[in-house]
């Protein structure tokens, strides 16, 4: 056992335990690093970062040399990942952390978030750290959402900060938890919104393959600002752009699924999120041919509006559409949104046309009547 690990306590949570890692745990690190998904999302590497136990031990020793401690994350009595802190600065009261759940089957269950919380509390409460930082690959949007939920905020994006083993560059997101900085009351984050007919789930890059057949429709993109994705790769880029805005806190993107069979039928977003003034836009909404003129759009808007107003306390939610898109304008009016005006020549479409946008709004005082109106439509 290294000296730092020998002095480290065991941290116990409701479901997970963090115990000091020793060289005897090297086989676990080797096993985790050999998982293709773990290696890619953790480091942008191919499997096999640690070819043997000796390489894993050297990794542990490097963390220790950089004023750090390695922990094994245990869940249900078995090792399932690692957490560490390093570069502990007593004068600056800061440290950097890293965490990884080595078994992808356990991703999305809140295990990593709980482990990270234990580590941060240890740093803050026991070691009097004021600022905790971490770095995460920009394409690991699941981890970014989890870190935000644990109290970390995005402070910037290091463009092309990491060279991956695939020969491509990846952006590196810099995040920090700072003692005393609280989360704003109005702070839309990725969330699952479930209705009777449809369910809105956080949009992810891996959804491109199943969403492409729905999105590959000229009628959807005819009045959008960007051209129709011609293949799955282009749709992945479109999703990646949405998720970068989500990382920066400007948007929250959803995939829309039919409840009866889980099939994807479209997408929608929160955007232009203004936390201080408690306002947001609902937009970038599209539905596949089979879902148009059904209850899908009405219920999706209801779920989004209810979340923004009733759960997050919005003051105003707005929608906008191309002046040429009369079908969309009628749909907004049908919901009870109030036409507020036009933004003349405010955007350039992908075909070079300068668009005029029609803006609709729903305020907090409007919401009770709008909610009753939509609930009446859904009851039909």
N, C-alpha and C positions, 0 to 999 in steps of 0.2 A: 504494500500500500504506500502511495506517495504521502509526503508529509502533510500537504494541504488536505488531502482526502481524510487522513487520519484525524484531523481536527474538526472535520465537517460533521454536523449533526445529521441524523435521519429526520426527514420532513414527512409528516403523515397528514394525509387529507382524507376526505370522505371515501373516495374510491381508489386513490393512488397513493403510493409511497415513493419518496425519493431517498434512496440510500447512497452513500458514497461509493463510487465506482473504483474497482481495483483491477490490477492486471489479470486477475482470474476471470474477469468479465469480458476479456478480449474476444472469445468466440461469439458472444452475442453481437458485438460491434461488427465483426466480420459478416455474420449472418444478415444483419440489417442492411449493411452496405452492398450486399449481393442482390438485394431486391431492386429490380429495375425502376419501379415507380418511386421508391424511397430515394434512391440515388439521384434520380433526375430532379425531383422536386426539392430535395435537400441541398444539393450542390450543383445541379446541372451536369452531373457526371454519369457515365455508364457504370453498370455494376462492377464491383471489384475494387473500390477505392482502397480497401485494406486487403491485400492478397493473402495475408496470414496474420496470426495472432501478434507477431512481433510488430507489424506495421500499425495495428490497432493500439498496442501499448505505447508506441512512439507518439501517436496522436494524443493519448491521455497525458503523456509527459509534457508535450508542448503546451497543453492547456494549463498544467500546473506551473510551468516555467513562466507563463504569462499571468501570474498572480490569479490563478483560477482554480476551480474545483469541478470535477465531473461527478454526475449523479446517474444512477440507473433508475429509470422509471419502472416501478412494479405495479401491475394491475392483476387482480385476482391471483396474487401470489407468485406471479412469474414476470421476468424482465420483458418489457415490450418497447423500450426506447431509452433515450438518454436526454439529459438536460445538463447545462453547464453555465457557469459564469466565468469571466476572465477579465483581465485588465482592470482589476479592482483598484480604484484610486482613492485612498483614504482622504487626501486633502481635497480633491475635487468631488468626493462623495458620489462617484459614478462607477458603473460597471457595464460590461456588455454581456448579453446572454445568448444562448443558442439552445434549441430544443428540436427533437425529432421523434415521432412515433414510428418505430421501425416496422410495424405491421400494418400495411394499408387497409386491411379488413377492419381495423379499429379506428380509421379516420372518420371524422364527422360525428363522433360520439361524445365530444367534450372532454376527452381524456387529456389531450395536450393542453387545453385551456386550464384545466384544474392543476396540472403539473406546473405550468408556467406561473399560475397564481401562487402556488406554494413557494416557488423559487423567488419570485419578486417580494413576497412578504418576508422571506428570510433575509433578503438583501436590505430591505427597507427597515424592518423592525429590529433585526439582530445586528446588522452590520452598518446601520445608519446611512445607507446609500440614498441619495436624493434623486439621482437620474439613472435610469436603466435603458440601455439602447439595444437594438437588434437589427439585423439585416435579413431580408427575405427576397428571394427571386420574384420578379414582378409577375411571372406567369403562375405563381403559386397563390392564386386568389383565395383559395379555401383557407390557407394559413393566414393571409392578410386579414380576412374577415374575423378569424378566431383571435388574432392579436388585438384587433380593434376592440373586440368584445371584452378582452382582458384589461382594457384601459390604455393600450398603446395608441399613439397617434402618428400618422405619416408626417414626416418632416421634409421629405424630398425624395426624388428618384435619381439615382446615379445612372445616367444613360450608358448603355453598353458596358456596364461595370463588371460583367462576368463573361469570360469565354467558356462556353459549354463544350462538352466532349463531342457534340454533334457538329462542331465547327462553326457555330453561330454565336453571336453576342446576345446577352440577355441583360435587361435593365435590373438594377438592384435597388430595392425599396428600403429606405432608412426610416426606422420607427423608434419612438421613445416613450417611456412612461416617466412622468415627472411628478413627484410628490406635491400634492396641493392643487394640481390641475384637474378639475372635475369635468365630466362629460356634460355637454349642454343638454337641456331638456328636450329640445327639438333636434334630433340627430338620426335621420333615417339610415338604417343599416340593412344589409341582406337579411331577409326573413322569408319564411314560408307563410303564404296567405291562402287559406283553404276555404272554399265555398261549397255550394251544393253541386254545381256543374263543372267548375274549373278550379284549378289550383295554380297559384303563382309560386315558382321556386326560384332561388338565386340562379342566374344565368352563369354558365361556366364554359370554358373553352371546349371541353369535351362534348358539349351539346351540339356542336356544329354539324356533325355527321347526321344526327337524327333530325335536326331542324332544317337541313338544307332542302329536302323535298317540299317542305311547307313554304320556305322563303323564296324558292326559285320560281318566281311568278312576276312577270312584267307589271301586272296590275298593281302589285304592292308598291313597287319602287318608282312608278311613273311620276309621282309627285314628291318623292323623297329627295333629300339633298344630296344623297350619294347614289351611285349606280347599283343595279342589282348584282349581287355576288354571282359570278359565273360558275364557281365550283366550291367545294367544301373549304379549300384553302383560303379563298377570298372571304367566305363567311367567317372563318376562324379569325381573320384579320379584323373584320367588322366587330366581332365579339371582343377581341383583344382591345380594340380602341375603346369600347364601352367599359371594359373592366379597368382600363387605365384611369378613366374618369371616375370610376367607382373607388379605385385606390386613393385618388386625390380628394375624395369626399364630395365630388360634384354630382354624381349620379348613383343610382342603384338600379341594376338591370335584372329582369326576370324572364324566365321561359314560362309560357302559358301551356298548361297541360289539361286535357280532358279528364275529369274524375272517373268516368266509367271505365276507361281502359288505360289511362296514363299516357296516352299518345300526345306528342307535342302538337299544338295548333297555332302557335304564334309567340310573340314577345312584346314586352312593354317595359317602361322605365319610369323612375322618378329622376328628374334632372333639374338643373338650375336650383339646386338646394341652397337655401339661404337660412342658415341656422340661427343667426342673430335675430332675424325678423320673422322666423317661423313660417316660411313660405317655400313652396316647391311647385314644379311643373310635372304633369303627367304627360308623357309623350313617347315618341318613337314606337308607337303601337302598330302592330300589324297582326292579321289573322289569315290563316290559309283559307282557300276557297270553301272547304267544307264547314268552316266555323263562322263564316260571314252571315249576317242576317239571322243569327241565332242568339241565344241568351249569353253567349260567351263574352262579348264586349261589355255588355251591361253589368254582368257580375264582376268582371275584372275591374272595371272602374269603381264599382261599389266597394270591393275589397281594398283597393288602393286608397280611396277617399276615406273610408272608415278607419284604416290604419293611420293615415296622416292626421285626421281631425280628432278621432276618439282616443287613439292610443298615444299619439305623439304631441297632440295639442297645437296643430297648425292654425295659423291665423288666416291663411289664404292659400288656395290651390288653384293653379291656372293651367289652361290648355291652349294650344295654338295649332293652326293648320294653314296650309297653303290656301290662298284666296280662291284658287281654282278647284279646290277639293270640297265641292258642295256637299257630297255625301258625308264627309267627316263633320262639317259644320252642322248639318241636320242632326247627326248623332249626338253632338255636344249639347245642342239645344234640347233634344229629347230628354237628356239627363237632368235638365234644369240649370245648366251653366248659363251665366249671363254674358252676352257679347259686350265687350268693353271697348273695342275699337280695332283699328288696323295699324300695323307697322309697315309703312310703305317702303318698298325696295330695300328690305333689311337683310336679305340673305341671297347668296348666289348658289343656284342649283348646279348639279354636276354637269348639266348640259349648257351651262353659261347663262341661263335665264335668270334675271333678277326677280326674286320672289317678293310678293307682298303677303304678310302673315295676318291672319285674323285671330284675335286673342279673346278667349273666354275665361271667366273667373268664377270661383265659388269662395265666398268668405265664411268665416266662422258663424256669423249670424245667418247666412244663407243655408248652412249645412243642415239644420234640422228639417227644413222643408224639402231640400234636395234629397236627403236620406229617405224621407217618407215617400217621395215621388219614385225613387229608384226601387225601394222595397215593394211598392205597388206594382211596378213593371215586372219585377222578379216573381211576384206572387201569381202573375198570369200564366 
